[in-house]
Amino acid sequence: MPVTHDYRYAELTRKLVEAVPELSGWCEALLRDWGEDAPGQHIVYGDLLTPYMRVLLDSGESGEATKRVFGFLEELANHEEERVQEVASVSVLEHLAGRGYLGPAWPYMLETTRRFALNIVMWHPSQHSSLAADEYDQRWREELEKRGGPLNVTLREMLALRDELATQHGLVFRAAVKTYDPFQRVDMNRFNQRFREELAKLDGIQRGSVWLPKVRDVDELYHWISQISEIREKLLEELGASG
C-alpha cells in the first residue's frame, strides 16, 4: 500500500543522490553531459541506479550497500505517486529482468518490489476473453496466499507456478523474460574470490564490500561497467556455469 513521502517525482534525482551517495559523482557527470536540458527521471535511474545495481549483483556480495539500494527501491515502489512507482518498475526492474538479473536480485527484493517483479514475469493474456485473464489473475493471488505471499516464494517457484497456471487456462502468451540465474551452478565463495582478484586489476576504490570505479564522466562509467560484465562472463565460463 503506497505511503506518504516527503518528495515527489520531480525530486527523484535529488533523492537518488541522498539515498545512494556513492552515485553523486556519476550523477553530476550525467547532468553535466546533458547541459541545460536536464534528463528525465527514467533516464537518470536507468543510466545510473540500474547499472550500479548490476555491479552490486555481479559482485555476489550481500553487504550493506546492496541491502540499502534494494531498500530504496522498495521505498520507490511504495510511493503514493504512480509515476515514481513506474520508475522503479520500468527503469529498474524491467531493465534487470531483460538482462537476466532477476535471479540474483530476487533474494534482496522486499514485498512490493517482488510484486512488481511478479507482474513482469507473469504471462499476460492478450488475445483471450477477459474472463480467462481474470480467472488467471485470481488464481495467482490464491496460490501466493497459500505460500505466505511473495516474500516466501523463490523466483524458481514463481516461474513454475506461472507455467502451471498458464497450462491450466490454455493461454498463449508473449515471450518469456530471461530469468536464468547463471550463479546457480557456481561455487560462490570461489567466484567472489576470483571476482575481487579481477576487480583489483581495475582502477577503482574499495568501500566496504563494494568496488567503485574512478570515473570522470558517464562514458567512462559505461566502459567500466562493460569491463565488469566481461569479467563476470569470463568467470562464469571459467568456473563452469556456461554448460
SULLIN-V888219 format. One line per field, one symbol per residue. ss: DSSP state (h for helix, s for strand, l for the rest). phi: phi as a letter, one per 30 degrees, with the letter a starting at -180 (. if undefined). burial: I if it has 16 or more other ideal C-beta (glycine too) atoms within 10 Angstrom, else O. A space follows every 50 residues. Layout:
ss->???
phi->???
burial->???
//
This chain:
ss->llslllllhhhhhhhhhhhlhhhhhhhhhhhhhhllllllhhhhhhhhhh hhhhhhhhhllllhhhhhhhhhhhhhhlsllhhhhhhhhhhhhhhhhhll lhhhhhllllhhhhhhhhhhhllllllllhhhhhhhhhhhhhhhhhlllh hhllhhhhhhhhhhhhhhhllllllllllllhhhhllhhhhhhhhhhhhl lllssssllssssllllhhhhhhhhhhhhhhhhhhhhhlllll
phi->.ecdbcbcedcddedddddbddcddddeddddddiddddddddeddccdd dddddddddidcdedddddddddddddcddcdddeddddddcddddddci cdeddedcdcededdddedddddcebcbdddddddddddeddddddcije dcbddddddddeddddddchccbdddddbdcdddccdddddddddddddd dcdbbdbiccccdcbcadeddddddddddddeddddddcjcdd
burial->OOOOOOOOIOOIIOIIIOIIOOIOIIIOIIOOOOOOOOIOIOOIIIIIII IIIIIIIIIIIOOOIIOOIIOIIIIIIIIOIOOIIIIIIOIIIIIIIOOO IIIIIIOIIIOIIIIIIIOIIIIOIOOOOOOOIOIIOOOIOOIIOOOOOI OOIOIOOIIOIIOOIIOOOOIOOOOOIOIOIIIOOIOOOOIIOIIOOIIO OOOIOOOOIIIIIOIOOIOOIOOIIOIIOOIIOOIIOOIOIOO
//
